[in-house]
Amino acid sequence: MSTHCDLLITNVNLATMQKDSHQAYGAIYDGCLAVKEGKILFAGKAEEQDFAPKNAIDGNHRWLTPGLIDCHTHLVYGGNRAQEFEKRLQGVSYEEISKQGGGINSTVTATRAASEQALLDSATKRARRLMLEGVTTIEVKSGYGLDLNTELRMLDVTKQLEHALPVNVVSTFLGAHTVPPEYKDASDDYVSLICDKIMPAVAAQGIASFVDVFCEGIGFSPAQSEKIFQAAARNDLKIKAHVEQLSDLKGAALAAKYHAVSVDHLEYLNPEDILALSAANTVAVMLPGAFYFLNEKQLPPINALREAGVPMAVATDLNPGSSPLASLLTAMNMACTLFKLTPEEALAGATRHGAQALALDNKGQLAAGFDADFCLWDIEHPAELSYGINLVKPDDVWIGGEHVHLHP
């Protein structure tokens, strides 16, 4: 007897990205994929099943992959920092620009001045750029408000993105992005504001899933970061952390102690601290866009992370300063060319491990029971997704089993 389904794609190759597959990319050739009620009903060899679909599509020997997941962005912000880009090219360091009132604080000024509608309009344009390349889930951080009202406004805009666009959105509260100008000489007081006032308001409104912190010399100390992690636990919010980007402050090990879902950047991560990540099942998020734009030289300890079996996600870090990059496929290429990930690792980083970095157990793989978020690509091999820059885009994208109409 035939099994009824809503959508059936046949004559297609599947890059399932299943963790337990013994095939590269979890590949299944000449397969099919069936969808019912927004979930994948079947992903495997066509001859194994008999389906009666409401809608059928001939894949024409193309490739299906899970929808791409950009697990680290700063998508909502006001203004831009093109002039700082010029300064860096003239030899001024990122830290110097920050100390001169530029950097994150210049975006804070622009974001505070922007209306909610202006923030939504600009964020929608950026999100569309990601979606054109097959991104079906986007994590978005706050952190350019650094006061109660603007942080809440940013997170509200982030929630509105999901209504404005056919895309999954995950919100992260990053009040601890930098110390705002009004607290320049009172950073501990600002940490108290985050923990005692802003974070409880975020939790009460249910507008964020994670709390993030920039644990760095130009950000927050390990002691301050720990207070924020403790406050996150009190407010039932999961933890992420920007750590070891510019120096080794042991932020990654600290975040792992508090069961962080991910630690991001990691250029200066000491290999000795990797065991803590492995023990905590914490994902290491690679952000090669920031490495590229800041012209960094210190590479993350990729081999040590690989040998320890730590999952490595790949994300754009889309932001106006250190990574104005609205292309996850380019980030995957950079992860290969700059960090020496394999194309399979890069694709896993933008699918299965990207999902794990957002605690999304139902996304990032083509397997029965997973959300029906997937892309159809006119390629001969999945390595092509990391191989070039602006060479490929998906022919079709589905989110929750619904076909998405993409346009710039």
RAGIWO-V18319 format. One record per backbone hydrogen bond with DSSP energy under -0.5 kcal/mol. NH is the residue of the N-H (numbers start at 1). CO is the residue of the C=O. If there is no record, write none. Layout:
NH	CO
NH	CO
This chain:
3	50
4	2
5	52
6	35
7	35
8	55
9	33
10	8
10	57
12	31
13	62
14	28
15	13
15	64
16	14
16	26
17	25
21	18
26	23
27	24
28	14
31	12
32	44
33	9
34	42
35	7
36	39
39	36
40	370
41	34
41	39
42	34
44	32
46	30
48	45
49	46
52	3
53	51
54	5
55	6
57	8
59	10
59	57
61	11
62	59
63	377
64	13
65	375
66	15
67	373
68	134
69	350
70	137
71	69
74	318
77	75
81	320
85	81
86	82
87	83
88	84
89	85
90	86
90	87
91	88
92	87
97	93
98	94
99	95
100	96
101	98
102	97
105	102
106	103
107	103
108	104
109	105
110	106
111	107
112	108
113	109
114	110
114	111
119	115
120	116
121	117
122	118
123	119
124	120
125	121
126	122
127	123
128	124
129	125
130	126
131	127
132	128
133	130
134	131
135	130
136	68
136	134
137	68
138	168
139	70
140	170
141	73
142	172
151	147
152	148
153	149
154	150
155	151
156	152
157	153
158	154
159	155
160	156
161	157
162	158
162	159
163	159
163	160
164	160
165	161
167	165
168	136
170	138
172	140
173	210
174	172
176	212
177	175
178	175
180	178
183	180
184	181
186	183
190	186
191	187
192	188
193	189
194	190
195	191
196	192
197	193
198	193
199	194
201	197
202	198
203	199
204	200
205	201
206	202
206	203
207	202
209	171
210	171
211	238
212	173
214	176
215	213
215	242
216	214
216	220
219	216
220	214
225	221
226	222
227	223
228	224
229	225
230	226
231	227
232	228
233	229
234	230
235	231
236	233
237	232
238	209
240	211
241	262
242	213
243	241
243	264
244	215
249	247
254	250
255	251
256	252
257	253
258	254
258	255
259	256
260	255
261	239
262	239
263	283
264	241
265	285
266	243
266	264
268	244
269	266
273	270
274	271
277	273
278	274
279	275
280	276
281	277
281	278
282	277
283	261
284	311
285	263
285	283
286	284
286	313
290	287
291	287
292	288
293	289
294	290
295	292
296	291
299	297
301	266
302	300
305	301
306	302
307	303
308	304
309	306
310	305
313	284
313	311
314	349
315	286
317	72
318	72
319	323
325	323
326	324
331	327
332	328
333	329
334	330
335	331
336	332
337	333
338	334
339	334
340	336
341	335
346	342
347	343
348	344
349	345
350	346
351	348
353	348
354	348
355	351
356	352
357	353
358	355
359	356
360	355
361	359
363	360
366	16
367	365
369	40
370	367
371	362
372	38
373	371
374	372
374	398
375	65
376	396
377	63
377	375
379	377
384	381
385	382
386	383
387	383
388	384
395	376
396	376
397	404
398	374
399	402
401	372
402	399
404	397
406	404
